[in-house]
Amino acid sequence: MRFTSDPPRPPRSEGARESYHHGNLREALITAALALIAERGPAGFTFAEVARAAGVSAAAPYRHFRDRNALVAEIARQGFERFATLLEDAWNTAKPDPVAAIENCGRAYLAFARREPAAYAAMFEPGFPLEDDANLLRASDNAFNVVRRAAEAACADWRGKGSRPPPMMVALHIWALSHGIAALFVGRTDALRRKLPMAPEDLLEAGLLIYLQSLGLSAA
């Protein structure tokens, strides 16, 4: 998928050489794109603008990425990998108990959104379906699976009445609640961030506690 604002790849004549020699062009392009995402959002720039920001010719980015979507997908994929690691560390195999571990995952979710707002925006607002890039979809699934395993552990410890809550539903609710608070109150810029009379972490913790208790799940 190509954004309509992207020009077609410029042709290169036989023997043409890049006038700008970069030690690590791939990383330079990612860094430039992250800065543009932080300023304009994932869909707010063209491939040519990334090249200019990195100080290379318009043809240079095609050495590493098919188009701007492939570049955004790589930023999002790397972000999801770091995100999954952070969630995994926070969950810590359901220690000290499954519900407390879920709360830790929620705090880690917000911490990542606050620490890496540009990567977070690329991960959740790339401008194209995750299914367009198999590696990105896999990385996204791996991050969600940490929350799913946390929900499974909590539901396995359920002692309520009636039917045990389905772990996938619980995982999706936890993910949605965490993402909603991150999107509203830990935005990319002050202009996009809604004001709160409390810390977003406190709001999320209270929301998770009310939700989990309503299902018959509570901390030890």
Number of C-alpha atoms within 10 A of each C-alpha: 12 14 15 8 11 14 13 11 15 11 7 10 7 6 6 7 10 12 9 11 11 13 8 8 19 17 13 19 24 17 16 17 29 23 16 20 23 19 14 13 20 26 18 13 18 19 26 21 17 25 21 13 16 21 17 20 15 16 16 23 23 16 9 13 17 13 21 24 22 17 21 26 26 19 23 28 24 17 24 26 17 16 26 23 15 18 26 22 15 22 26 16 15 20 13 12 17 26 26 21 26 32 24 20 25 26 19 22 22 21 17 19 21 16 11 16 22 26 29 26 25 25 25 17 16 20 18 16 13 20 10 13 15 12 16 25 17 16 22 22 14 17 20 19 17 23 26 22 20 29 28 20 19 24 23 15 17 16 12 15 8 7 8 15 18 12 19 16 12 21 21 15 16 25 17 12 17 25 19 13 20 25 20 15 22 24 19 24 12 10 8 12 14 13 13 10 6 8 12 19 20 11 16 22 19 13 17 20 18 13 17 21 14 11 17 16 22 20 15 9
